[in-house]
Amino acid sequence: MKRVLSVSIGSSTRDHRVETCIMGQEFVLERRGTDGDIKKAIQLIKENDGRVDAFGMGGIDLYICGGNRRYTIKDALPLKEAAVTTPIVDGTGLKNTLERNVIRYISENKVVNLEDKKVLVVSAMDRFGMAEAFQEAGAKVVCGDLIFALGIPKQLNSLRALYRIARVVAPIACRLPFEMLYPTGKSQEVSSDRFEAFYQNADIIAGDYLYIKRYLPRLLTGKVIITNTVTSADIEHLSGTGIKTLITTTPEYNGRSFGTNVMEAIIVALAGKGKMELTPEEYNHYLKRMGIKPRIEYLNAKAVTGGKA
């Protein structure tokens, strides 16, 4: 039996464990949160190093990407270095493959009409593959990186503008304490409607769920959300806001869609290449064999016409 352990600096209230069969292999998938305590996360990794097949690094990214540049987040390096034997991944490999594929699937299968739709990507440097795929599908991409990561109420209306600003801002931001950039621990359970106008001006809200949740308005009637990790409680909450359609890029396991870090760790465990990095072609090979498709839920049936969002 293969074991994947996602060690997250996020809230322990979102923990989950499931046993499942993937490509004929029995897996235990487990997510354990440390409520914002990076030292505890490092200790968990050290205690399980060599005892699991792959680690997911949850609640924090090792990299963010802008154009052809990759920026390393300083606070994530100690977690990566804590795994000496077992490979550890943060989901970047699937943000560059799976999430691109999902947006193409949505567009080609007319699950959601993306042409000329205004899409708020809450952090395009975090979900760079998703953002670029939206643009390729003809959507009007609005980048919320300054808003949701830095609290600056200014949207960027093109990826080109984001990448230009990132060259100056990203190297500085990546050296800040991570809790200044992203909700960690108990702050993941807190939200406000400070940036409601940006949500209301969009047809589709996309990207990391905890960024979306952080400023989620009480009402978002008729909107579409495309995101990654949601719990059953998250789905109930979204349904209450009037969301029309929820699409998650990762599949459901026992009522929970795990993060891209977990799904990437599954592929790394299947590949069995140790700590060697996989190529995009290798990720796509396993994604195809696993038959992964987006999870699509119509939360408010009255908002759906003809069965399509």
C-alpha positions in Angstrom: 0.0 0.0 0.0 1.3 3.4 -0.9 1.0 6.4 1.4 0.8 10.0 0.6 1.0 12.6 3.4 0.2 16.2 2.8 1.7 18.3 5.6 0.0 21.6 5.6 0.6 24.8 7.6 -3.1 25.4 7.2 -5.9 24.8 9.7 -6.3 21.3 11.2 -10.0 21.6 10.9 -9.6 20.8 7.2 -7.8 17.5 7.9 -8.9 14.4 5.9 -7.8 10.8 5.4 -9.0 8.3 2.8 -8.1 4.9 1.5 -8.6 4.4 -2.2 -7.4 2.5 -5.3 -5.6 4.4 -8.0 -4.4 2.7 -11.2 -4.6 -0.7 -9.4 -2.6 0.5 -6.4 -4.0 0.8 -2.9 -3.3 4.3 -1.5 -3.8 6.0 1.9 -4.1 9.8 1.3 -3.8 12.0 4.4 -3.8 15.7 5.0 -2.5 17.0 8.4 -2.6 20.7 9.2 -0.4 22.4 11.8 -2.5 25.6 12.3 0.2 27.9 11.0 3.0 26.3 12.9 5.9 25.9 10.4 8.2 24.3 13.0 5.5 21.6 13.7 5.2 21.0 9.9 8.9 20.5 9.6 8.9 18.1 12.5 6.0 16.1 11.0 8.0 15.8 7.7 11.1 14.7 9.5 9.2 12.1 11.6 7.7 10.6 8.4 10.6 11.0 6.0 11.3 7.6 4.5 8.1 6.2 5.9 5.7 7.5 3.2 6.0 7.3 -0.6 5.6 11.1 -1.2 4.9 14.3 0.7 2.6 17.1 -0.4 3.5 20.5 0.9 0.2 22.1 1.8 -0.9 25.6 2.8 2.3 27.1 1.3 3.9 27.1 -2.2 7.5 26.6 -2.9 7.3 28.6 -6.1 5.1 31.2 -7.8 5.5 31.8 -11.5 5.3 34.8 -13.8 5.9 34.4 -17.5 9.1 32.4 -17.9 10.3 33.2 -14.4 10.0 31.2 -11.2 10.3 32.8 -7.8 11.1 30.8 -4.7 9.2 31.5 -1.4 11.7 31.8 1.3 9.6 30.3 4.1 8.9 27.2 2.1 12.5 26.1 1.8 12.9 24.6 5.3 9.9 22.3 4.6 11.4 21.1 1.4 14.8 20.6 3.0 13.2 18.6 5.9 12.5 15.7 3.5 15.8 14.0 2.9 14.6 10.7 1.6 11.0 11.0 0.5 10.1 13.3 -2.4 8.1 16.4 -1.5 6.0 18.5 -4.0 3.9 21.6 -3.7 1.5 21.2 -6.6 3.4 23.4 -9.1 3.8 20.5 -11.5 0.0 20.1 -11.8 -0.7 23.8 -11.9 1.3 23.7 -15.1 -0.5 20.6 -16.5 -3.7 19.5 -14.9 -5.1 23.0 -14.4 -4.4 23.9 -18.0 -6.1 20.8 -19.1 -9.2 21.4 -16.9 -9.8 24.9 -18.4 -9.4 23.5 -21.9 -11.9 20.6 -21.0 -14.4 23.2 -19.7 -14.1 25.3 -22.9 -14.1 22.4 -25.4 -17.0 20.6 -23.8 -19.0 23.8 -23.3 -19.4 23.2 -19.6 -18.9 27.0 -19.2 -18.8 29.5 -22.1 -15.5 31.3 -21.5 -15.5 33.5 -24.6 -15.4 37.1 -23.5 -16.3 36.2 -19.9 -14.6 38.3 -17.2 -12.6 35.9 -15.1 -11.1 37.0 -11.7 -8.1 34.8 -11.0 -7.4 35.6 -7.4 -3.7 34.9 -7.8 -2.5 34.3 -11.3 1.1 33.8 -10.2 -0.1 30.9 -8.1 -2.4 29.4 -10.8 -0.3 30.4 -13.8 -1.4 27.5 -16.0 -5.0 28.1 -15.3 -4.7 31.9 -16.0 -2.9 31.3 -19.3 -5.5 28.7 -20.4 -8.3 31.1 -19.6 -6.6 33.7 -21.9 -6.1 31.1 -24.6 -9.9 30.3 -24.4 -10.8 33.9 -25.1 -11.7 35.0 -21.6 -10.9 38.4 -20.2 -8.5 37.6 -17.4 -8.4 39.9 -14.4 -5.4 39.2 -12.1 -6.1 39.7 -8.4 -2.5 39.1 -7.1 -2.1 42.6 -5.7 -5.5 42.5 -4.1 -5.5 39.0 -2.5 -1.8 38.6 -1.7 -0.8 42.1 -0.7 -4.1 43.8 0.2 -3.7 46.5 -2.5 -7.2 47.1 -4.1 -5.9 47.3 -7.7 -6.7 44.7 -10.3 -4.4 44.0 -13.3 -6.2 43.5 -16.5 -3.7 41.4 -18.4 -1.1 38.7 -17.7 1.5 40.9 -19.4 0.9 43.7 -16.9 1.1 41.2 -14.0 4.4 39.7 -15.2 5.9 43.1 -15.7 5.1 44.2 -12.1 6.1 40.8 -10.8 9.7 41.3 -11.9 9.9 44.1 -9.3 7.5 43.0 -6.6 7.8 39.2 -6.5 11.5 38.9 -5.3 10.6 41.2 -2.4 7.2 39.6 -1.6 8.8 36.1 -1.6 11.0 37.1 1.3 8.2 38.3 3.5 6.8 36.1 6.3 4.4 33.8 4.5 1.4 34.6 6.7 1.5 38.2 5.2 0.8 36.7 1.8 -1.6 33.9 2.4 -4.1 32.9 5.1 -2.5 30.2 7.4 -3.8 28.4 10.5 -6.9 29.8 12.1 -6.9 32.8 9.7 -8.2 30.3 7.1 -11.5 30.2 8.9 -11.9 34.0 8.9 -13.4 36.0 6.0 -14.6 39.6 5.2 -16.3 41.3 2.3 -13.7 44.0 1.9 -13.1 43.3 -1.8 -16.7 42.4 -2.7 -16.8 44.7 -5.8 -14.1 42.7 -7.5 -16.2 39.5 -7.1 -19.4 41.1 -8.3 -17.7 42.6 -11.4 -16.6 39.1 -12.5 -18.5 36.3 -14.3 -16.2 33.6 -13.0 -14.0 33.6 -9.9 -11.0 31.2 -10.2 -8.0 30.1 -8.3 -6.9 29.0 -4.8 -10.0 28.4 -2.6 -8.6 29.9 0.6 -7.8 33.1 -1.3 -11.4 33.1 -2.7 -12.9 32.3 0.7 -10.9 35.0 2.5 -13.1 37.8 1.1 -16.1 35.8 -0.1 -19.3 38.0 -0.2 -22.5 36.8 1.4 -24.2 36.7 -2.0 -22.7 35.7 -5.4 -25.9 34.8 -7.3 -25.3 33.2 -10.6 -21.5 33.2 -10.4 -19.2 30.3 -11.4 -16.3 29.3 -9.2 -13.4 27.2 -10.5 -11.0 26.2 -7.7 -9.0 23.4 -6.1 -9.6 22.1 -2.6 -13.1 22.2 -1.0 -14.6 20.3 1.9 -18.3 19.4 2.2 -18.7 22.4 4.6 -17.2 24.7 1.9 -19.7 23.4 -0.7 -22.6 24.0 1.7 -21.3 27.6 2.3 -20.9 28.3 -1.4 -24.4 27.0 -2.1 -25.8 29.5 0.4 -24.2 32.4 -1.5 -26.2 31.6 -4.6 -23.2 30.3 -6.6 -24.5 28.8 -9.8 -21.7 26.3 -10.6 -18.7 24.9 -8.7 -15.9 23.3 -10.6 -12.9 21.7 -8.9 -9.7 20.8 -10.8 -9.1 17.8 -8.6 -11.4 14.8 -8.1 -13.5 14.0 -5.0 -12.5 11.4 -2.5 -15.1 10.7 0.2 -16.6 14.2 0.0 -13.3 16.1 -0.2 -11.3 17.3 -3.2 -7.7 17.3 -2.2 -5.2 20.0 -3.2 -2.9 19.8 -6.2 0.0 19.0 -3.9 -1.7 15.8 -2.9 -2.5 14.9 -6.5 1.0 15.6 -7.6 2.3 13.5 -4.7 0.2 10.6 -5.9 1.7 10.8 -9.4 5.2 11.0 -7.9 4.5 7.9 -5.8 3.2 6.0 -8.8 6.2 7.0 -10.9 8.6 5.8 -8.3 11.5 8.1 -9.5 12.5 9.1 -6.0 13.4 12.8 -5.7 13.9 13.3 -9.5 11.6 16.0 -10.9 9.0 14.8 -13.4 8.5 16.5 -16.7 5.2 18.0 -17.9 5.0 15.1 -20.4 5.3 12.6 -17.6 2.6 14.4 -15.5 0.2 14.4 -18.5 0.9 10.7 -19.1 -0.2 9.8 -15.6 -3.1 12.2 -15.6 -4.4 10.5 -18.7 -4.0 7.0 -17.3 -5.7 8.1 -14.1 -8.6 9.4 -16.1 -8.8 12.6 -14.0 -11.7 15.0 -15.0 -12.9 18.1 -13.2 -15.6 17.8 -10.6 -18.6 19.8 -11.7 -21.5 20.6 -9.3 -24.6 22.7 -10.1 -25.3 24.2 -6.7 -28.4 26.2 -7.5 -30.5 24.4 -10.1 -32.7 27.5 -10.7 -29.6 29.3 -12.0 -28.9 26.6 -14.6 -30.3 26.8 -18.1 -30.3 23.7 -20.3 -28.1 21.8 -17.9 -25.1 24.0 -18.7 -23.5 26.8 -16.6 
